[in-house]
Amino acid sequence: MQLLKDMILQKGANLGGGILKVDGFINHQVDPVLMNACGQELAKRFENIGATKVLTAEISGIAPAVMAALYLGIPVVYARKTKPITMPDTVYLTTAPSHTKGRLVELIVSPEYIARGEKVLIIDDFLASGNTIQGLVRLTMAAGAKLVGIGTLVEKIFEGGRQKLSVLKIPIESLVIITNMDDGKIEFAD
């Protein structure tokens, strides 16, 4: 997706160690025009899978997930990282290592919002190592729901996440794929 590539090259930064800073337009300050275009493109790619819910992780996945769900006409559920008092005592909970936080984070979903038999589409900002998305997959399975697809804005193919997730035998779509971030570069697949 050219618009996203251009934004990454203009406003993003390679911080080294595989960290791509996109917080000026994706995950701290959100560019609504960009998110609208990304959501529309993700919805187009997944329009025929029959998803009934979009699942994402708090916080960075919320903007693209909401926009994709808007175009698909389905609700979004996001896995919380802390359990609020409004959530029931029994929840779906897993942990996943966070590359940017440098520690394990909890992912928590209330059973009220993902039911047995739901068809879940996972949407997140990044696919890198695949750890967060694997956590969302575990939550989906714990709920007895069916995973029907995974979509991300940015994939860092060199971190192996797609390979880990390929055993799921479902569609995996990324709007841009980064092939190399060595020596300060940001190189995209065609």
mmCIF file of the C-alpha atoms, coordinates in Angstrom:
data_MODEL
# 
_entry.id   MODEL 
# 
loop_
_atom_site.group_PDB 
_atom_site.id 
_atom_site.type_symbol 
_atom_site.label_atom_id 
_atom_site.label_alt_id 
_atom_site.label_comp_id 
_atom_site.label_asym_id 
_atom_site.label_entity_id 
_atom_site.label_seq_id 
_atom_site.pdbx_PDB_ins_code 
_atom_site.Cartn_x 
_atom_site.Cartn_y 
_atom_site.Cartn_z 
_atom_site.occupancy 
_atom_site.B_iso_or_equiv 
_atom_site.pdbx_formal_charge 
_atom_site.auth_seq_id 
_atom_site.auth_comp_id 
_atom_site.auth_asym_id 
_atom_site.auth_atom_id 
_atom_site.pdbx_PDB_model_num 
ATOM 1   C CA . MET A 1 1   ? 0.000   0.000   0.000  1.00 0.00 ? 1   MET A CA 1 
ATOM 2   C CA . GLN A 1 2   ? 1.829   3.024   -1.295 1.00 0.00 ? 2   GLN A CA 1 
ATOM 3   C CA . LEU A 1 3   ? 0.296   5.590   1.086  1.00 0.00 ? 3   LEU A CA 1 
ATOM 4   C CA . LEU A 1 4   ? 1.542   3.632   4.119  1.00 0.00 ? 4   LEU A CA 1 
ATOM 5   C CA . LYS A 1 5   ? 5.002   3.092   2.575  1.00 0.00 ? 5   LYS A CA 1 
ATOM 6   C CA . ASP A 1 6   ? 5.297   6.814   1.874  1.00 0.00 ? 6   ASP A CA 1 
ATOM 7   C CA . MET A 1 7   ? 4.280   7.707   5.425  1.00 0.00 ? 7   MET A CA 1 
ATOM 8   C CA . ILE A 1 8   ? 6.836   5.268   6.884  1.00 0.00 ? 8   ILE A CA 1 
ATOM 9   C CA . LEU A 1 9   ? 9.610   6.730   4.729  1.00 0.00 ? 9   LEU A CA 1 
ATOM 10  C CA . GLN A 1 10  ? 8.628   10.356  5.436  1.00 0.00 ? 10  GLN A CA 1 
ATOM 11  C CA . LYS A 1 11  ? 7.690   10.209  9.114  1.00 0.00 ? 11  LYS A CA 1 
ATOM 12  C CA . GLY A 1 12  ? 8.951   6.877   10.412 1.00 0.00 ? 12  GLY A CA 1 
ATOM 13  C CA . ALA A 1 13  ? 12.393  6.111   11.805 1.00 0.00 ? 13  ALA A CA 1 
ATOM 14  C CA . ASN A 1 14  ? 14.567  3.037   12.057 1.00 0.00 ? 14  ASN A CA 1 
ATOM 15  C CA . LEU A 1 15  ? 15.778  3.108   15.676 1.00 0.00 ? 15  LEU A CA 1 
ATOM 16  C CA . GLY A 1 16  ? 17.975  0.040   15.271 1.00 0.00 ? 16  GLY A CA 1 
ATOM 17  C CA . GLY A 1 17  ? 17.474  -3.406  16.726 1.00 0.00 ? 17  GLY A CA 1 
ATOM 18  C CA . GLY A 1 18  ? 14.465  -3.968  14.472 1.00 0.00 ? 18  GLY A CA 1 
ATOM 19  C CA . ILE A 1 19  ? 12.474  -1.123  16.058 1.00 0.00 ? 19  ILE A CA 1 
ATOM 20  C CA . LEU A 1 20  ? 10.497  1.005   13.592 1.00 0.00 ? 20  LEU A CA 1 
ATOM 21  C CA . LYS A 1 21  ? 9.217   4.248   15.121 1.00 0.00 ? 21  LYS A CA 1 
ATOM 22  C CA . VAL A 1 22  ? 5.768   5.028   13.718 1.00 0.00 ? 22  VAL A CA 1 
ATOM 23  C CA . ASP A 1 23  ? 4.271   6.723   16.740 1.00 0.00 ? 23  ASP A CA 1 
ATOM 24  C CA . GLY A 1 24  ? 3.704   9.999   14.864 1.00 0.00 ? 24  GLY A CA 1 
ATOM 25  C CA . PHE A 1 25  ? 1.010   8.446   12.650 1.00 0.00 ? 25  PHE A CA 1 
ATOM 26  C CA . ILE A 1 26  ? 0.028   4.934   13.838 1.00 0.00 ? 26  ILE A CA 1 
ATOM 27  C CA . ASN A 1 27  ? 0.388   4.280   17.539 1.00 0.00 ? 27  ASN A CA 1 
ATOM 28  C CA . HIS A 1 28  ? 0.683   7.412   19.648 1.00 0.00 ? 28  HIS A CA 1 
ATOM 29  C CA . GLN A 1 29  ? -0.608  10.092  17.343 1.00 0.00 ? 29  GLN A CA 1 
ATOM 30  C CA . VAL A 1 30  ? -2.948  8.540   14.781 1.00 0.00 ? 30  VAL A CA 1 
ATOM 31  C CA . ASP A 1 31  ? -3.400  9.864   11.262 1.00 0.00 ? 31  ASP A CA 1 
ATOM 32  C CA . PRO A 1 32  ? -7.144  9.307   10.648 1.00 0.00 ? 32  PRO A CA 1 
ATOM 33  C CA . VAL A 1 33  ? -6.887  9.642   6.859  1.00 0.00 ? 33  VAL A CA 1 
ATOM 34  C CA . LEU A 1 34  ? -4.175  6.977   6.788  1.00 0.00 ? 34  LEU A CA 1 
ATOM 35  C CA . MET A 1 35  ? -6.121  4.696   9.166  1.00 0.00 ? 35  MET A CA 1 
ATOM 36  C CA . ASN A 1 36  ? -9.256  5.089   7.061  1.00 0.00 ? 36  ASN A CA 1 
ATOM 37  C CA . ALA A 1 37  ? -7.365  4.051   3.917  1.00 0.00 ? 37  ALA A CA 1 
ATOM 38  C CA . CYS A 1 38  ? -5.684  1.140   5.737  1.00 0.00 ? 38  CYS A CA 1 
ATOM 39  C CA . GLY A 1 39  ? -8.985  -0.035  7.219  1.00 0.00 ? 39  GLY A CA 1 
ATOM 40  C CA . GLN A 1 40  ? -10.658 0.103   3.835  1.00 0.00 ? 40  GLN A CA 1 
ATOM 41  C CA . GLU A 1 41  ? -7.852  -1.916  2.233  1.00 0.00 ? 41  GLU A CA 1 
ATOM 42  C CA . LEU A 1 42  ? -7.827  -4.529  5.009  1.00 0.00 ? 42  LEU A CA 1 
ATOM 43  C CA . ALA A 1 43  ? -11.619 -4.886  4.774  1.00 0.00 ? 43  ALA A CA 1 
ATOM 44  C CA . LYS A 1 44  ? -11.339 -5.362  1.008  1.00 0.00 ? 44  LYS A CA 1 
ATOM 45  C CA . ARG A 1 45  ? -8.769  -8.115  1.466  1.00 0.00 ? 45  ARG A CA 1 
ATOM 46  C CA . PHE A 1 46  ? -10.928 -9.942  4.031  1.00 0.00 ? 46  PHE A CA 1 
ATOM 47  C CA . GLU A 1 47  ? -14.447 -9.195  2.762  1.00 0.00 ? 47  GLU A CA 1 
ATOM 48  C CA . ASN A 1 48  ? -15.164 -12.812 1.793  1.00 0.00 ? 48  ASN A CA 1 
ATOM 49  C CA . ILE A 1 49  ? -13.998 -14.715 4.898  1.00 0.00 ? 49  ILE A CA 1 
ATOM 50  C CA . GLY A 1 50  ? -17.234 -14.315 6.871  1.00 0.00 ? 50  GLY A CA 1 
ATOM 51  C CA . ALA A 1 51  ? -15.703 -12.717 9.984  1.00 0.00 ? 51  ALA A CA 1 
ATOM 52  C CA . THR A 1 52  ? -18.158 -11.815 12.741 1.00 0.00 ? 52  THR A CA 1 
ATOM 53  C CA . LYS A 1 53  ? -15.642 -10.038 15.046 1.00 0.00 ? 53  LYS A CA 1 
ATOM 54  C CA . VAL A 1 54  ? -12.344 -8.255  14.732 1.00 0.00 ? 54  VAL A CA 1 
ATOM 55  C CA . LEU A 1 55  ? -9.893  -8.909  17.566 1.00 0.00 ? 55  LEU A CA 1 
ATOM 56  C CA . THR A 1 56  ? -6.848  -6.756  18.312 1.00 0.00 ? 56  THR A CA 1 
ATOM 57  C CA . ALA A 1 57  ? -4.479  -5.874  21.140 1.00 0.00 ? 57  ALA A CA 1 
ATOM 58  C CA . GLU A 1 58  ? -4.586  -2.737  23.230 1.00 0.00 ? 58  GLU A CA 1 
ATOM 59  C CA . ILE A 1 59  ? -3.526  -0.063  22.202 1.00 0.00 ? 59  ILE A CA 1 
ATOM 60  C CA . SER A 1 60  ? -1.758  0.202   18.863 1.00 0.00 ? 60  SER A CA 1 
ATOM 61  C CA . GLY A 1 61  ? -4.021  -2.239  17.049 1.00 0.00 ? 61  GLY A CA 1 
ATOM 62  C CA . ILE A 1 62  ? -7.215  -0.397  17.918 1.00 0.00 ? 62  ILE A CA 1 
ATOM 63  C CA . ALA A 1 63  ? -7.156  2.273   15.183 1.00 0.00 ? 63  ALA A CA 1 
ATOM 64  C CA . PRO A 1 64  ? -6.622  -0.090  12.215 1.00 0.00 ? 64  PRO A CA 1 
ATOM 65  C CA . ALA A 1 65  ? -8.975  -2.680  13.731 1.00 0.00 ? 65  ALA A CA 1 
ATOM 66  C CA . VAL A 1 66  ? -11.793 -0.158  14.196 1.00 0.00 ? 66  VAL A CA 1 
ATOM 67  C CA . MET A 1 67  ? -11.448 1.136   10.656 1.00 0.00 ? 67  MET A CA 1 
ATOM 68  C CA . ALA A 1 68  ? -11.361 -2.363  9.122  1.00 0.00 ? 68  ALA A CA 1 
ATOM 69  C CA . ALA A 1 69  ? -14.368 -3.396  11.224 1.00 0.00 ? 69  ALA A CA 1 
ATOM 70  C CA . LEU A 1 70  ? -16.255 -0.284  10.134 1.00 0.00 ? 70  LEU A CA 1 
ATOM 71  C CA . TYR A 1 71  ? -15.904 -1.298  6.489  1.00 0.00 ? 71  TYR A CA 1 
ATOM 72  C CA . LEU A 1 72  ? -16.720 -4.941  7.297  1.00 0.00 ? 72  LEU A CA 1 
ATOM 73  C CA . GLY A 1 73  ? -19.756 -3.915  9.383  1.00 0.00 ? 73  GLY A CA 1 
ATOM 74  C CA . ILE A 1 74  ? -18.749 -5.957  12.432 1.00 0.00 ? 74  ILE A CA 1 
ATOM 75  C CA . PRO A 1 75  ? -17.710 -5.163  16.041 1.00 0.00 ? 75  PRO A CA 1 
ATOM 76  C CA . VAL A 1 76  ? -14.161 -4.878  17.380 1.00 0.00 ? 76  VAL A CA 1 
ATOM 77  C CA . VAL A 1 77  ? -12.948 -6.502  20.581 1.00 0.00 ? 77  VAL A CA 1 
ATOM 78  C CA . TYR A 1 78  ? -9.580  -5.499  21.936 1.00 0.00 ? 78  TYR A CA 1 
ATOM 79  C CA . ALA A 1 79  ? -7.534  -7.523  24.367 1.00 0.00 ? 79  ALA A CA 1 
ATOM 80  C CA . ARG A 1 80  ? -6.895  -5.391  27.431 1.00 0.00 ? 80  ARG A CA 1 
ATOM 81  C CA . LYS A 1 81  ? -3.498  -5.311  29.117 1.00 0.00 ? 81  LYS A CA 1 
ATOM 82  C CA . THR A 1 82  ? -4.979  -4.754  32.576 1.00 0.00 ? 82  THR A CA 1 
ATOM 83  C CA . LYS A 1 83  ? -8.263  -6.093  33.938 1.00 0.00 ? 83  LYS A CA 1 
ATOM 84  C CA . PRO A 1 84  ? -10.753 -3.338  34.815 1.00 0.00 ? 84  PRO A CA 1 
ATOM 85  C CA . ILE A 1 85  ? -13.193 -3.822  37.695 1.00 0.00 ? 85  ILE A CA 1 
ATOM 86  C CA . THR A 1 86  ? -16.050 -3.875  35.176 1.00 0.00 ? 86  THR A CA 1 
ATOM 87  C CA . MET A 1 87  ? -14.772 -7.114  33.658 1.00 0.00 ? 87  MET A CA 1 
ATOM 88  C CA . PRO A 1 88  ? -16.126 -10.412 35.071 1.00 0.00 ? 88  PRO A CA 1 
ATOM 89  C CA . ASP A 1 89  ? -13.935 -12.514 37.353 1.00 0.00 ? 89  ASP A CA 1 
ATOM 90  C CA . THR A 1 90  ? -13.586 -15.278 34.765 1.00 0.00 ? 90  THR A CA 1 
ATOM 91  C CA . VAL A 1 91  ? -11.744 -14.056 31.667 1.00 0.00 ? 91  VAL A CA 1 
ATOM 92  C CA . TYR A 1 92  ? -9.639  -15.318 28.801 1.00 0.00 ? 92  TYR A CA 1 
ATOM 93  C CA . LEU A 1 93  ? -6.040  -14.401 29.629 1.00 0.00 ? 93  LEU A CA 1 
ATOM 94  C CA . THR A 1 94  ? -2.663  -15.068 28.078 1.00 0.00 ? 94  THR A CA 1 
ATOM 95  C CA . THR A 1 95  ? 0.742   -13.406 28.056 1.00 0.00 ? 95  THR A CA 1 
ATOM 96  C CA . ALA A 1 96  ? 2.994   -12.391 25.200 1.00 0.00 ? 96  ALA A CA 1 
ATOM 97  C CA . PRO A 1 97  ? 6.482   -10.899 25.098 1.00 0.00 ? 97  PRO A CA 1 
ATOM 98  C CA . SER A 1 98  ? 6.483   -7.273  23.912 1.00 0.00 ? 98  SER A CA 1 
ATOM 99  C CA . HIS A 1 99  ? 9.410   -6.288  21.693 1.00 0.00 ? 99  HIS A CA 1 
ATOM 100 C CA . THR A 1 100 ? 8.953   -2.562  22.333 1.00 0.00 ? 100 THR A CA 1 
ATOM 101 C CA . LYS A 1 101 ? 8.236   -2.880  26.080 1.00 0.00 ? 101 LYS A CA 1 
ATOM 102 C CA . GLY A 1 102 ? 10.943  -5.484  26.708 1.00 0.00 ? 102 GLY A CA 1 
ATOM 103 C CA . ARG A 1 103 ? 8.746   -7.591  28.987 1.00 0.00 ? 103 ARG A CA 1 
ATOM 104 C CA . LEU A 1 104 ? 5.734   -9.910  29.062 1.00 0.00 ? 104 LEU A CA 1 
ATOM 105 C CA . VAL A 1 105 ? 2.344   -8.238  28.733 1.00 0.00 ? 105 VAL A CA 1 
ATOM 106 C CA . GLU A 1 106 ? -1.033  -9.705  29.615 1.00 0.00 ? 106 GLU A CA 1 
ATOM 107 C CA . LEU A 1 107 ? -3.790  -9.925  27.010 1.00 0.00 ? 107 LEU A CA 1 
ATOM 108 C CA . ILE A 1 108 ? -7.259  -10.189 28.563 1.00 0.00 ? 108 ILE A CA 1 
ATOM 109 C CA . VAL A 1 109 ? -10.670 -10.590 26.902 1.00 0.00 ? 109 VAL A CA 1 
ATOM 110 C CA . SER A 1 110 ? -14.047 -10.862 28.580 1.00 0.00 ? 110 SER A CA 1 
ATOM 111 C CA . PRO A 1 111 ? -16.039 -13.954 27.563 1.00 0.00 ? 111 PRO A CA 1 
ATOM 112 C CA . GLU A 1 112 ? -18.999 -11.595 27.004 1.00 0.00 ? 112 GLU A CA 1 
ATOM 113 C CA . TYR A 1 113 ? -17.478 -10.393 23.745 1.00 0.00 ? 113 TYR A CA 1 
ATOM 114 C CA . ILE A 1 114 ? -16.078 -13.460 21.992 1.00 0.00 ? 114 ILE A CA 1 
ATOM 115 C CA . ALA A 1 115 ? -18.425 -16.397 21.927 1.00 0.00 ? 115 ALA A CA 1 
ATOM 116 C CA . ARG A 1 116 ? -18.066 -20.007 20.866 1.00 0.00 ? 116 ARG A CA 1 
ATOM 117 C CA . GLY A 1 117 ? -18.559 -20.241 17.119 1.00 0.00 ? 117 GLY A CA 1 
ATOM 118 C CA . GLU A 1 118 ? -17.644 -16.611 16.351 1.00 0.00 ? 118 GLU A CA 1 
ATOM 119 C CA . LYS A 1 119 ? -15.469 -16.127 13.268 1.00 0.00 ? 119 LYS A CA 1 
ATOM 120 C CA . VAL A 1 120 ? -12.559 -13.946 14.355 1.00 0.00 ? 120 VAL A CA 1 
ATOM 121 C CA . LEU A 1 121 ? -10.352 -11.762 12.171 1.00 0.00 ? 121 LEU A CA 1 
ATOM 122 C CA . ILE A 1 122 ? -7.231  -10.546 13.980 1.00 0.00 ? 122 ILE A CA 1 
ATOM 123 C CA . ILE A 1 123 ? -6.036  -7.072  12.967 1.00 0.00 ? 123 ILE A CA 1 
ATOM 124 C CA . ASP A 1 124 ? -2.914  -5.510  14.487 1.00 0.00 ? 124 ASP A CA 1 
ATOM 125 C CA . ASP A 1 125 ? -0.411  -2.797  13.682 1.00 0.00 ? 125 ASP A CA 1 
ATOM 126 C CA . PHE A 1 126 ? 2.670   -5.037  13.311 1.00 0.00 ? 126 PHE A CA 1 
ATOM 127 C CA . LEU A 1 127 ? 3.547   -8.606  12.436 1.00 0.00 ? 127 LEU A CA 1 
ATOM 128 C CA . ALA A 1 128 ? 7.157   -9.093  13.533 1.00 0.00 ? 128 ALA A CA 1 
ATOM 129 C CA . SER A 1 129 ? 8.012   -12.101 15.714 1.00 0.00 ? 129 SER A CA 1 
ATOM 130 C CA . GLY A 1 130 ? 4.322   -13.029 15.806 1.00 0.00 ? 130 GLY A CA 1 
ATOM 131 C CA . ASN A 1 131 ? 4.230   -13.249 19.611 1.00 0.00 ? 131 ASN A CA 1 
ATOM 132 C CA . THR A 1 132 ? 1.361   -10.799 20.197 1.00 0.00 ? 132 THR A CA 1 
ATOM 133 C CA . ILE A 1 133 ? -0.679  -12.287 17.379 1.00 0.00 ? 133 ILE A CA 1 
ATOM 134 C CA . GLN A 1 134 ? -0.047  -15.789 18.751 1.00 0.00 ? 134 GLN A CA 1 
ATOM 135 C CA . GLY A 1 135 ? -1.451  -14.511 22.065 1.00 0.00 ? 135 GLY A CA 1 
ATOM 136 C CA . LEU A 1 136 ? -4.568  -13.265 20.263 1.00 0.00 ? 136 LEU A CA 1 
ATOM 137 C CA . VAL A 1 137 ? -4.852  -16.660 18.541 1.00 0.00 ? 137 VAL A CA 1 
ATOM 138 C CA . ARG A 1 138 ? -4.724  -18.381 21.957 1.00 0.00 ? 138 ARG A CA 1 
ATOM 139 C CA . LEU A 1 139 ? -7.526  -16.107 23.230 1.00 0.00 ? 139 LEU A CA 1 
ATOM 140 C CA . THR A 1 140 ? -9.612  -16.921 20.148 1.00 0.00 ? 140 THR A CA 1 
ATOM 141 C CA . MET A 1 141 ? -9.143  -20.663 20.670 1.00 0.00 ? 141 MET A CA 1 
ATOM 142 C CA . ALA A 1 142 ? -9.864  -20.405 24.408 1.00 0.00 ? 142 ALA A CA 1 
ATOM 143 C CA . ALA A 1 143 ? -13.210 -18.817 23.550 1.00 0.00 ? 143 ALA A CA 1 
ATOM 144 C CA . GLY A 1 144 ? -14.081 -21.669 21.189 1.00 0.00 ? 144 GLY A CA 1 
ATOM 145 C CA . ALA A 1 145 ? -14.146 -19.231 18.287 1.00 0.00 ? 145 ALA A CA 1 
ATOM 146 C CA . LYS A 1 146 ? -12.770 -19.875 14.812 1.00 0.00 ? 146 LYS A CA 1 
ATOM 147 C CA . LEU A 1 147 ? -9.838  -17.854 13.509 1.00 0.00 ? 147 LEU A CA 1 
ATOM 148 C CA . VAL A 1 148 ? -10.495 -16.864 9.891  1.00 0.00 ? 148 VAL A CA 1 
ATOM 149 C CA . GLY A 1 149 ? -7.698  -14.396 9.087  1.00 0.00 ? 149 GLY A CA 1 
ATOM 150 C CA . ILE A 1 150 ? -4.866  -12.157 10.252 1.00 0.00 ? 150 ILE A CA 1 
ATOM 151 C CA . GLY A 1 151 ? -4.222  -8.663  8.915  1.00 0.00 ? 151 GLY A CA 1 
ATOM 152 C CA . THR A 1 152 ? -1.529  -6.145  9.809  1.00 0.00 ? 152 THR A CA 1 
ATOM 153 C CA . LEU A 1 153 ? -0.406  -2.744  8.691  1.00 0.00 ? 153 LEU A CA 1 
ATOM 154 C CA . VAL A 1 154 ? 3.335   -3.476  8.729  1.00 0.00 ? 154 VAL A CA 1 
ATOM 155 C CA . GLU A 1 155 ? 5.167   -6.779  8.565  1.00 0.00 ? 155 GLU A CA 1 
ATOM 156 C CA . LYS A 1 156 ? 8.859   -7.145  9.333  1.00 0.00 ? 156 LYS A CA 1 
ATOM 157 C CA . ILE A 1 157 ? 9.350   -10.368 7.364  1.00 0.00 ? 157 ILE A CA 1 
ATOM 158 C CA . PHE A 1 158 ? 12.885  -10.903 8.678  1.00 0.00 ? 158 PHE A CA 1 
ATOM 159 C CA . GLU A 1 159 ? 11.597  -11.518 12.243 1.00 0.00 ? 159 GLU A CA 1 
ATOM 160 C CA . GLY A 1 160 ? 9.855   -14.782 11.293 1.00 0.00 ? 160 GLY A CA 1 
ATOM 161 C CA . GLY A 1 161 ? 6.314   -14.125 12.518 1.00 0.00 ? 161 GLY A CA 1 
ATOM 162 C CA . ARG A 1 162 ? 4.613   -15.133 9.265  1.00 0.00 ? 162 ARG A CA 1 
ATOM 163 C CA . GLN A 1 163 ? 6.482   -18.418 9.260  1.00 0.00 ? 163 GLN A CA 1 
ATOM 164 C CA . LYS A 1 164 ? 5.313   -19.169 12.838 1.00 0.00 ? 164 LYS A CA 1 
ATOM 165 C CA . LEU A 1 165 ? 1.712   -18.326 11.962 1.00 0.00 ? 165 LEU A CA 1 
ATOM 166 C CA . SER A 1 166 ? 1.638   -20.186 8.625  1.00 0.00 ? 166 SER A CA 1 
ATOM 167 C CA . VAL A 1 167 ? 0.796   -23.437 10.454 1.00 0.00 ? 167 VAL A CA 1 
ATOM 168 C CA . LEU A 1 168 ? -2.673  -21.937 11.085 1.00 0.00 ? 168 LEU A CA 1 
ATOM 169 C CA . LYS A 1 169 ? -3.557  -22.317 7.375  1.00 0.00 ? 169 LYS A CA 1 
ATOM 170 C CA . ILE A 1 170 ? -5.534  -19.062 7.227  1.00 0.00 ? 170 ILE A CA 1 
ATOM 171 C CA . PRO A 1 171 ? -5.111  -15.917 5.113  1.00 0.00 ? 171 PRO A CA 1 
ATOM 172 C CA . ILE A 1 172 ? -2.419  -13.550 6.421  1.00 0.00 ? 172 ILE A CA 1 
ATOM 173 C CA . GLU A 1 173 ? -2.310  -10.099 4.830  1.00 0.00 ? 173 GLU A CA 1 
ATOM 174 C CA . SER A 1 174 ? 0.075   -7.208  5.505  1.00 0.00 ? 174 SER A CA 1 
ATOM 175 C CA . LEU A 1 175 ? -0.338  -3.825  3.848  1.00 0.00 ? 175 LEU A CA 1 
ATOM 176 C CA . VAL A 1 176 ? 3.432   -3.289  3.666  1.00 0.00 ? 176 VAL A CA 1 
ATOM 177 C CA . ILE A 1 177 ? 6.238   -5.779  4.128  1.00 0.00 ? 177 ILE A CA 1 
ATOM 178 C CA . ILE A 1 178 ? 9.659   -4.604  5.276  1.00 0.00 ? 178 ILE A CA 1 
ATOM 179 C CA . THR A 1 179 ? 12.469  -6.868  4.131  1.00 0.00 ? 179 THR A CA 1 
ATOM 180 C CA . ASN A 1 180 ? 15.491  -5.116  5.638  1.00 0.00 ? 180 ASN A CA 1 
ATOM 181 C CA . MET A 1 181 ? 16.230  -2.666  8.439  1.00 0.00 ? 181 MET A CA 1 
ATOM 182 C CA . ASP A 1 182 ? 20.014  -3.159  8.630  1.00 0.00 ? 182 ASP A CA 1 
ATOM 183 C CA . ASP A 1 183 ? 22.277  -0.111  8.902  1.00 0.00 ? 183 ASP A CA 1 
ATOM 184 C CA . GLY A 1 184 ? 19.386  2.347   9.293  1.00 0.00 ? 184 GLY A CA 1 
ATOM 185 C CA . LYS A 1 185 ? 17.626  1.234   6.096  1.00 0.00 ? 185 LYS A CA 1 
ATOM 186 C CA . ILE A 1 186 ? 13.923  0.652   5.585  1.00 0.00 ? 186 ILE A CA 1 
ATOM 187 C CA . GLU A 1 187 ? 13.476  -1.571  2.525  1.00 0.00 ? 187 GLU A CA 1 
ATOM 188 C CA . PHE A 1 188 ? 10.112  -2.854  1.310  1.00 0.00 ? 188 PHE A CA 1 
ATOM 189 C CA . ALA A 1 189 ? 9.070   -5.934  -0.636 1.00 0.00 ? 189 ALA A CA 1 
ATOM 190 C CA . ASP A 1 190 ? 7.462   -5.103  -3.993 1.00 0.00 ? 190 ASP A CA 1 
# 
